[in-house]
Amino acid sequence: MNWLMMLAALSGAIAVGAGAFGAHGASGEAAAWLKTGGEYQLIHAVAALVAVQIGAKGAGWLFVAGAAIFAGTLYLMALGAPRWLGAITPIGGTALIAGWLWLAWVALRGG
């Protein structure tokens, strides 16, 4: 079983659900958090699947974990969790950036 691919696919499904909830079931700041989280999570679910296919699994894990932290904290705040969780969100963003840098390193090395 390829855990990374499975988690990336689940991440994509969660992102679509969060985006739909933000568009149809939330308003104001909560809707904006759901939209932002959904967009970032969906982009990085696809990026993780690509990373697996090109042999950059480390980048894929950073994308999945980073998206879970970044989007997850936004989703939780949209659902009423304390706003201090927003201080954790950048940790996820840092992991996402690290994933992109990992991919750049793989490309620089020739694949």
N, C-alpha and C positions, 0 to 999 in steps of 0.2 A: 504494500500500500504506500502510495506517495502522500505522506502527511502534508507536505507543503502545498501540493496542488489541491488537495482536499480543503485545506484551510483557506487558500486563496479563493477557491470557488465559493465557499461559505461566506467569506468576507464580501464578495461581490453581491451575493444574495441579500445579506444584511444591509449593504449600502443602498440597494434598490428599495428595500422596505423602509429604511430611514428617510430616504428622499421622498418617497411617496407619502409617508406620514407627515413630513414637513410641508409638502405641497397641499395636502388635503385635510390634515387633522390637527395642525398646530398653527399658531399665529405669532406675530411679533418676533421677539428675540429667539424664542424656542424654534420657530420655523427656520430662521436664519442659521442657527446652530445645526439643525438637522440637515439643511441643504449643504452647508460647508462640509460637515462630516461625511455626508453621503458622497459628495463629489470627490473628496480626497480619498476616501476608502475605495470607491469604485475604480478610480484611476490606478491606485496602487495594488488592487486585486489583479488587474490586468497586467501591470508591470511585474508582479510576482510570478504570474504564469509565464510571461516572456522570459524572465530570469531563469526559471527552471529549464525552459527549452534550450537556452543558450549555455547552460552549465554554470550559471552564477547563482547557485542556491543560497549563498550567504546574503546576497542582495535581496533575494526573494524573502528570506526570513526577516530581514530588516523591514521590508515593505509590509509584510503581514503584521509583524509586531508593532511597528510604528503606526500603522493605520488603526490597529486595535486600541492603542493608547490615545492617539490623536482624536479619532472619531468617537471612540468610546466615552471619553471625558465630555465631549460636546453633547453626545446623546444623553448621558446621565444628567447633565445640567438642564437640557431641554425637558427632561422628565421630572425636574424639580430637585435634583441633588444640589448640595451646597456649591456656591460659585467658586469656592477655593479650589475646586477640582480644575478650574481653568489654569491654575499654576502648574498642573501636571501636563497639560496639553502640549507645551513645547518639547517635552521629552519625546513624545511621539513624532513631532515634526523633525526633531534632530535625527531620529532613527530613519525617517523617510529620506532626508538629505543624505545620510550615510549610505543608504541603499543606492541612491543615484550615483554617488561617488564610487561605490564599489563597482557598479556597471561601467562607469568611465574607466576605471582601472582595468577591468577585464578587456574592454575594447582597446585600450592602449597596449596591453600585452598581446593583442592579436587574437582574442577570442577565447 
